[in-house]
Amino acid sequence: MATDILMPALSPTMTEGKLARWLKNEGDKVSAGDVIAEIETDKATMEVEAVDEGILGRILVQEGIEGVAVNTPIAVLVEEGEDVPAASSGQTPAIVAPAAEPVAASTPPASAKAASREESSERIFVSPLAKRMAKDRGIALGSLNGTGPNGRILKRDVEKSGNAAPVAPKAAPATAVAIEGDVKRVPNSTMRKVIARRLTESKTQVPHFYVSVDIELDALLALRSKLNATAEDNSFKISVNDMMIKAVGLALKKQPGLNVQFTDAETLHFENVDISMAVSIPEGLITPIIRNADLKSLREISREAKDLAKRARAGKLKPEEFQGGTFSISNMGMFGVRDFAAIINPPQAGILAIASGEKRAVVRGDQLAIATVMTATLSVDHRAVDGALGAQWLNALRDIVQNPYTLVV
């Protein structure tokens, strides 16, 4: 029997998404586990796998449609030889696609009806993709034999036709970049819209306060050089960021008052130290999580951080790998930034901004010396954490970084 394929909830905060791309066409056979579509969520573009097998009988939501609510039918899966129902099996109305990409239905759209009247006294059932292909190739729909459900003309039927003409250039999709004079207009992705909304909420609803300290890095850099020089795997290198993740984890264990989240009814204190690390991707920013960072070795953190960052940029993270976290870090040291203040990632209560290490003059006793110094700025939710506690935590972090052997013992 016909089965609806629903818009999945790919993250706990997802209420709607954008159907970015179909990887299967109407009439294609689908097996359980096949990747059938890509969905753009509030966090990333993710692949959707089929949970049943059958034939993709009808696509209800076309590529590029935004604001598709979770649990809305997006396609209908049928058994081989089964008729495709006129509506989704749950009788839920399908989302209407833009005019340029009409939604396939058992009653053809106006353009298809016009073609039917011109070519035949009978209706011609054709998928949107096959219709476009036939038009581009100059093929009359009435000359094709449909092999899909109810004789529906599919992509493969057009491809088998020997009447192919040169393919006409495709029109730019509705979401393409538009250039008007000296202005280039780029539509905001779902991720960009959510980032804008969440950060606006954070700055307007969460009372931030900021504390900064200068941290000398020379001892940490010396330890890093020794660890990397003695590593058996020459291709494996521990980074300063790996060491800072570990240091932040230990500091949160030493001063657990920052490993919290504020709610109207209570403040949540977490036993686990799960560090969200900000990773820049083309669509915006995502924060994969190093869980139990205080308990892992530098080697474990380094391997995990590299793997998470790589898969984040490829859009391959699982929801549980970027949802949650008890504290965040944002490192822009690789860009030569002297200092900056990061915006808190709700519902967390704190985020550490890590700037670049640079040679500076420091005073030791009555003498001037040169040291590699980094400015670290802590942004804190003042509803959950007071200023003195924020300062104490930063001092604990500074002690750990300037005496880094605690990172390996």
C-alpha positions as CSV (number, residue, x, y, z in Angstrom):
1,M,0.0,0.0,0.0
2,A,1.0,3.6,-0.5
3,T,3.2,5.1,2.2
4,D,3.9,8.8,2.9
5,I,7.5,9.9,3.2
6,L,7.4,12.7,5.8
7,M,9.7,15.6,6.5
8,P,11.9,14.3,9.3
9,A,12.9,16.1,12.5
10,L,16.7,16.0,12.1
11,S,17.4,17.9,15.2
12,P,15.6,18.6,18.5
13,T,15.1,22.2,17.6
14,M,13.9,21.6,14.0
15,T,10.3,22.6,13.3
16,E,10.7,23.1,9.5
17,G,13.3,22.7,6.8
18,K,14.1,23.3,3.2
19,L,14.0,20.4,0.7
20,A,17.4,21.1,-0.8
21,R,17.7,18.3,-3.3
22,W,16.1,15.0,-4.4
23,L,18.5,12.2,-5.1
24,K,15.8,9.9,-6.4
25,N,13.3,10.6,-9.3
26,E,9.7,9.6,-9.6
27,G,9.5,6.0,-10.7
28,D,12.9,5.1,-9.2
29,K,13.1,1.9,-7.0
30,V,13.9,2.7,-3.4
31,S,15.5,0.3,-0.9
32,A,15.6,0.8,2.9
33,G,18.8,2.7,3.7
34,D,19.0,4.5,0.3
35,V,19.7,8.2,0.5
36,I,16.7,9.8,-1.2
37,A,17.0,13.5,-0.4
38,E,19.0,16.3,1.2
39,I,17.3,18.5,3.8
40,E,18.6,21.9,4.9
41,T,17.9,22.2,8.6
42,D,18.6,24.9,11.1
43,K,22.0,23.4,11.6
44,A,23.3,21.8,8.4
45,T,22.3,20.1,5.2
46,M,21.7,16.5,6.0
47,E,20.9,13.3,4.0
48,V,17.6,11.5,4.5
49,E,17.5,7.7,4.2
50,A,14.5,5.7,3.2
51,V,13.1,3.4,5.9
52,D,10.9,1.3,3.6
53,E,11.3,-0.1,0.1
54,G,9.2,0.4,-3.0
55,I,8.8,2.8,-5.9
56,L,9.0,6.6,-5.5
57,G,5.5,7.1,-6.9
58,R,5.1,10.9,-6.5
59,I,7.2,13.8,-5.2
60,L,4.9,16.2,-3.3
61,V,7.5,18.8,-2.4
62,Q,9.9,20.0,-5.1
63,E,13.5,21.0,-4.6
64,G,14.1,24.5,-3.2
65,I,10.9,24.6,-1.2
66,E,11.5,26.3,2.2
67,G,9.5,26.2,5.4
68,V,8.4,22.6,5.0
69,A,7.0,21.7,8.5
70,V,8.2,18.6,10.2
71,N,5.9,15.5,9.5
72,T,4.6,17.1,6.3
73,P,4.3,14.5,3.5
74,I,7.0,15.2,1.0
75,A,6.6,12.1,-1.3
76,V,4.6,9.0,-1.7
77,L,6.1,5.5,-1.8
78,V,4.2,2.7,-3.5
79,E,4.7,-1.0,-4.2
80,E,5.7,-2.1,-7.6
81,G,2.6,-2.1,-9.9
82,E,0.5,-0.2,-7.4
83,D,-1.5,2.9,-8.5
84,V,-0.3,6.1,-7.1
85,P,-3.1,7.7,-5.0
86,A,-4.4,11.1,-5.9
87,A,-3.2,12.5,-2.5
88,S,-0.9,11.4,0.2
89,S,-2.0,8.3,2.1
90,G,-2.9,10.4,5.1
91,Q,-4.9,12.8,2.9
92,T,-2.7,15.7,4.0
93,P,-2.7,18.4,1.3
94,A,0.7,18.6,-0.5
95,I,2.7,21.8,-0.4
96,V,2.4,23.7,-3.6
97,A,5.7,24.3,-5.4
98,P,6.6,27.5,-7.3
99,A,5.2,27.8,-10.8
100,A,8.5,27.0,-12.3
101,E,8.6,23.7,-10.5
102,P,5.0,22.4,-10.3
103,V,4.2,19.7,-7.9
104,A,3.4,16.4,-9.6
105,A,-0.2,15.3,-9.0
106,S,-2.7,13.0,-10.7
107,T,-4.4,16.1,-12.1
108,P,-1.8,17.7,-14.3
109,P,-1.0,21.5,-13.9
110,A,-2.3,24.0,-16.4
111,S,0.7,23.7,-18.7
112,A,0.3,20.0,-18.9
113,K,-3.4,20.3,-19.6
114,A,-2.7,22.7,-22.4
115,A,-0.2,20.2,-23.9
116,S,-2.8,17.4,-23.5
117,R,-5.3,19.4,-25.5
118,E,-2.8,20.1,-28.2
119,E,-1.5,16.6,-28.5
120,S,-4.3,14.3,-27.5
121,S,-7.9,14.2,-26.3
122,E,-6.6,12.3,-23.3
123,R,-4.7,13.5,-20.3
124,I,-0.9,13.0,-20.3
125,F,0.6,12.2,-17.0
126,V,4.2,13.3,-16.7
127,S,6.7,14.0,-13.9
128,P,8.0,17.6,-13.7
129,L,11.5,16.5,-14.6
130,A,10.4,14.4,-17.6
131,K,8.3,17.3,-18.8
132,R,11.2,19.7,-18.6
133,M,13.5,17.3,-20.4
134,A,11.0,16.7,-23.1
135,K,10.6,20.5,-23.6
136,D,14.3,21.0,-23.7
137,R,14.8,18.3,-26.3
138,G,11.9,19.3,-28.4
139,I,10.0,16.0,-27.9
140,A,6.2,15.9,-28.0
141,L,4.8,14.3,-24.9
142,G,2.2,12.5,-26.9
143,S,4.9,10.6,-28.7
144,L,6.2,9.0,-25.5
145,N,5.1,5.8,-23.8
146,G,5.1,6.2,-20.0
147,T,6.5,3.3,-18.0
148,G,5.6,4.8,-14.6
149,P,2.5,4.1,-12.4
150,N,-0.7,4.7,-14.4
151,G,1.4,5.2,-17.6
152,R,3.1,8.2,-16.1
153,I,6.0,9.5,-18.3
154,L,9.3,9.5,-16.4
155,K,12.8,10.7,-17.0
156,R,13.9,7.3,-18.3
157,D,11.1,7.4,-21.0
158,V,12.4,10.7,-22.3
159,E,16.0,9.4,-22.3
160,K,15.0,6.4,-24.3
161,S,13.4,8.5,-27.0
162,G,15.3,8.9,-30.2
163,N,13.9,12.3,-31.0
164,A,16.4,14.2,-28.9
165,A,17.3,17.7,-30.0
166,P,20.0,19.9,-28.6
167,V,19.3,20.7,-25.0
168,A,18.2,24.3,-24.4
169,P,20.0,26.2,-21.6
170,K,18.2,25.9,-18.3
171,A,16.7,28.9,-16.7
172,A,18.2,30.0,-13.4
173,P,16.4,28.5,-10.4
174,A,14.3,30.8,-8.2
175,T,16.9,30.7,-5.5
176,A,19.8,31.8,-7.7
177,V,21.9,34.8,-7.0
178,A,20.3,37.9,-8.6
179,I,22.5,40.8,-9.7
180,E,20.9,44.2,-10.2
181,G,23.3,46.9,-11.1
182,D,26.1,47.0,-8.5
183,V,24.0,44.9,-6.0
184,K,24.3,41.1,-5.8
185,R,21.3,39.6,-3.9
186,V,22.0,36.2,-2.4
187,P,19.0,34.5,-0.7
188,N,19.6,33.6,2.9
189,S,19.9,29.8,3.6
190,T,17.9,28.2,6.3
191,M,21.0,28.0,8.5
192,R,21.8,31.7,8.0
193,K,18.3,32.6,9.0
194,V,18.4,30.5,12.1
195,I,21.9,31.8,13.1
196,A,20.5,35.4,12.8
197,R,17.4,34.5,14.9
198,R,19.3,32.7,17.6
199,L,22.1,35.2,18.0
200,T,19.6,38.1,18.1
201,E,17.8,36.2,20.8
202,S,21.0,35.6,22.7
203,K,22.2,39.3,22.6
204,T,18.7,40.7,23.5
205,Q,17.6,38.1,26.0
206,V,20.8,36.9,27.7
207,P,22.6,39.5,29.8
208,H,26.2,39.1,28.7
209,F,29.2,40.2,30.7
210,Y,32.9,39.8,29.6
211,V,36.1,39.1,31.4
212,S,39.5,39.0,29.7
213,V,43.0,37.7,30.7
214,D,46.4,37.6,29.0
215,I,47.8,34.0,29.1
216,E,51.5,33.2,28.4
217,L,51.8,30.3,26.0
218,D,55.5,29.5,25.9
219,A,55.3,26.5,28.2
220,L,52.3,25.1,26.4
221,L,54.0,25.6,23.0
222,A,57.2,23.9,24.3
223,L,55.1,20.9,25.6
224,R,53.3,20.7,22.3
225,S,56.6,20.6,20.3
226,K,57.9,17.8,22.6
227,L,54.7,15.7,22.2
228,N,54.6,16.1,18.4
229,A,58.3,15.3,18.1
230,T,58.0,12.1,20.0
231,A,54.8,10.9,18.4
232,E,55.1,7.6,16.6
233,D,52.7,8.7,13.9
234,N,54.4,11.6,12.1
235,S,51.2,12.5,10.3
236,F,49.5,13.2,13.6
237,K,50.0,16.6,15.2
238,I,48.4,18.0,18.4
239,S,47.3,21.6,17.9
240,V,47.1,24.5,20.3
241,N,43.3,24.3,19.9
242,D,43.3,20.6,21.0
243,M,45.3,21.6,24.1
244,M,42.9,24.5,24.8
245,I,39.9,22.2,24.6
246,K,41.5,20.0,27.3
247,A,42.5,23.0,29.4
248,V,38.9,24.4,29.3
249,G,37.6,20.9,30.3
250,L,39.9,20.8,33.3
251,A,39.0,24.4,34.3
252,L,35.3,23.6,34.2
253,K,36.0,20.6,36.5
254,K,38.0,22.9,38.9
255,Q,35.3,25.6,38.7
256,P,32.1,23.8,37.9
257,G,30.0,26.9,38.4
258,L,30.4,27.7,34.7
259,N,29.3,24.3,33.5
260,V,25.6,25.3,33.9
261,Q,22.5,26.4,32.1
262,F,19.9,28.9,33.3
263,T,16.2,28.3,33.1
264,D,13.3,30.4,34.6
265,A,12.7,27.7,37.2
266,E,16.2,26.4,38.0
267,T,19.8,26.4,37.1
268,L,21.1,23.1,35.7
269,H,24.5,22.0,36.9
270,F,26.2,19.4,34.6
271,E,28.5,16.6,35.7
272,N,29.8,15.9,32.2
273,V,32.0,18.4,30.5
274,D,30.9,18.6,26.8
275,I,32.8,21.2,24.9
276,S,31.1,22.7,21.7
277,M,33.8,24.0,19.3
278,A,32.8,26.5,16.7
279,V,33.6,25.4,13.2
280,S,33.2,27.7,10.2
281,I,31.5,26.2,7.2
282,P,30.3,27.9,3.9
283,E,26.7,28.1,5.1
284,G,27.6,29.7,8.5
285,L,28.7,28.2,11.8
286,I,28.2,24.8,13.5
287,T,29.4,23.6,16.9
288,P,30.4,19.9,17.0
289,I,30.9,18.6,20.5
290,I,33.9,17.0,22.2
291,R,32.1,15.0,25.0
292,N,33.8,14.4,28.4
293,A,36.7,16.6,27.3
294,D,38.2,16.6,30.8
295,L,38.6,12.8,30.7
296,K,40.1,12.4,27.3
297,S,43.8,12.4,26.4
298,L,45.2,15.1,24.1
299,R,45.6,12.5,21.4
300,E,41.9,11.4,21.7
301,I,40.7,15.0,21.6
302,S,42.9,15.8,18.6
303,R,41.7,12.9,16.5
304,E,38.1,13.5,17.4
305,A,38.3,17.3,16.8
306,K,39.8,16.8,13.4
307,D,37.2,14.2,12.4
308,L,34.3,16.3,13.6
309,A,35.6,19.4,11.8
310,K,36.1,17.5,8.6
311,R,32.6,16.0,8.6
312,A,31.1,19.3,9.7
313,R,32.4,21.0,6.6
314,A,31.2,18.1,4.5
315,G,27.7,18.3,6.1
316,K,28.0,14.7,7.4
317,L,27.5,15.2,11.2
318,K,24.8,13.3,13.0
319,P,22.4,15.5,15.1
320,E,23.8,14.1,18.4
321,E,27.2,15.3,17.3
322,F,26.3,18.9,17.3
323,Q,23.3,19.1,19.6
324,G,23.9,19.7,23.3
325,G,27.1,20.7,24.8
326,T,27.6,22.5,28.2
327,F,30.2,25.1,27.2
328,S,31.6,26.6,24.0
329,I,34.9,27.8,22.6
330,S,35.6,29.9,19.6
331,N,39.1,30.1,18.3
332,M,40.1,32.8,15.8
333,G,43.8,32.7,16.6
334,M,44.7,31.4,13.2
335,F,43.4,34.7,11.7
336,G,45.9,36.8,13.7
337,V,43.1,38.3,15.9
338,R,44.4,40.1,19.0
339,D,41.1,39.8,21.0
340,F,37.4,39.5,20.5
341,A,34.2,38.7,22.4
342,A,32.0,35.8,21.3
343,I,28.2,35.6,21.6
344,I,26.8,33.0,24.0
345,N,25.4,29.9,22.4
346,P,22.0,29.4,24.2
347,P,21.1,27.6,26.4
348,Q,24.7,27.4,27.5
349,A,26.0,30.0,30.1
350,G,29.4,30.6,28.7
351,I,31.7,30.8,25.7
352,L,35.5,31.4,25.6
353,A,37.0,33.5,22.8
354,I,40.5,32.4,22.0
355,A,42.7,35.0,20.1
356,S,46.1,34.7,18.5
357,G,49.3,34.2,20.4
358,E,51.9,36.9,19.8
359,K,55.2,38.1,21.1
360,R,54.6,40.8,23.8
361,A,56.6,42.6,26.4
362,V,55.8,41.3,29.9
363,V,57.0,42.3,33.3
364,R,58.5,39.7,35.6
365,G,59.5,41.2,38.9
366,D,61.3,44.4,38.0
367,Q,62.5,43.1,34.7
368,L,61.0,43.3,31.2
369,A,60.9,40.1,29.2
370,I,59.5,38.8,25.9
371,A,56.7,36.1,26.0
372,T,54.2,34.6,23.6
373,V,50.9,36.0,25.0
374,M,47.3,35.2,24.1
375,T,44.2,37.2,25.2
376,A,41.3,35.0,26.1
377,T,37.8,36.6,26.7
378,L,35.0,34.9,28.6
379,S,31.4,35.7,27.7
380,V,29.1,34.7,30.5
381,D,25.3,34.7,31.2
382,H,25.0,36.9,34.2
383,R,21.7,35.2,35.2
384,A,23.6,32.0,36.0
385,V,27.1,33.2,36.8
386,D,28.4,36.2,38.8
387,G,31.4,38.3,37.9
388,A,33.7,37.0,40.6
389,L,33.1,33.4,39.6
390,G,33.8,34.2,35.9
391,A,37.1,35.8,37.0
392,Q,38.0,32.8,39.2
393,W,37.4,30.5,36.3
394,L,39.6,32.4,33.9
395,N,42.4,32.5,36.5
396,A,42.1,28.7,36.8
397,L,42.3,28.4,33.1
398,R,45.4,30.6,33.0
399,D,47.1,28.5,35.6
400,I,46.4,25.3,33.7
401,V,47.7,26.7,30.4
402,Q,50.8,28.3,31.9
403,N,51.6,25.1,33.8
404,P,50.5,22.7,31.0
405,Y,51.8,19.4,32.3
406,T,48.4,18.9,34.0
407,L,47.2,18.3,30.5
408,V,49.1,15.1,30.2
409,V,49.1,13.7,33.8
